[in-house]
């Protein structure tokens, strides 16, 4: 995995974790939604820099190699 691809995958994982944390309590979710703007911008920029915008299949293969638990297999 190239350095820019790794950065994109890591940015996505951080965005996913921040989203899960922000939405963990449905009552407080709307209060925390603005905090997701920075992780979204980081992930978008990293995807563009790695040339992965619009290439979801390749991108998610990279994410799965970084964090196999995101494969949906439950393992």
C-alpha positions in Angstrom: 0.0 0.0 0.0 1.4 3.4 -1.0 1.8 6.1 1.7 -1.1 8.2 0.2 -3.4 5.2 0.1 -2.6 4.4 3.7 -3.4 8.0 4.7 -6.7 7.8 2.9 -7.6 4.5 4.5 -6.6 5.8 7.9 -8.6 9.0 7.5 -11.7 6.9 6.6 -11.3 4.7 9.7 -11.0 7.9 11.8 -14.1 9.3 10.2 -16.0 6.1 10.8 -15.0 6.0 14.5 -15.9 9.7 14.9 -19.3 9.1 13.3 -20.0 6.1 15.5 -19.1 8.1 18.6 -21.2 11.1 17.5 -24.2 8.9 16.8 -23.9 6.5 19.7 -26.6 8.4 21.7 -29.5 9.2 19.3 -30.6 12.0 21.6 -27.3 13.8 21.5 -26.4 13.0 17.9 -27.6 16.3 16.5 -25.3 18.2 18.9 -22.2 16.3 17.7 -22.9 16.3 14.0 -20.9 19.6 13.4 -17.9 17.8 14.9 -17.8 15.5 11.9 -17.0 18.3 9.4 -13.2 18.1 10.0 -13.0 14.3 9.7 -15.1 14.4 6.5 -12.8 17.1 5.0 -9.7 15.1 6.0 -11.1 11.9 4.4 -12.2 13.7 1.2 -8.8 15.4 0.8 -6.9 12.1 1.4 -9.1 10.3 -1.1 -8.4 13.0 -3.8 -4.7 13.0 -3.1 -4.5 9.2 -3.4 -6.5 9.3 -6.6 -9.2 7.1 -5.0 -12.2 9.4 -5.4 -14.8 7.5 -7.4 -12.9 4.2 -7.0 -14.7 2.8 -4.1 -13.9 -0.8 -4.8 -10.2 -0.3 -4.7 -10.5 2.1 -1.7 -12.5 -0.4 0.4 -10.0 -3.2 -0.4 -7.4 -0.9 1.1 -9.5 -0.2 4.2 -10.2 -3.9 4.7 -6.4 -4.6 4.5 -5.9 -2.0 7.2 -8.8 -3.0 9.4 -10.2 -6.4 8.5 -13.0 -6.0 11.1 -14.7 -3.6 8.6 -15.2 -6.4 6.1 -18.6 -7.2 7.5 -17.7 -10.8 8.2 -17.9 -10.3 12.0 -14.4 -11.7 12.5 
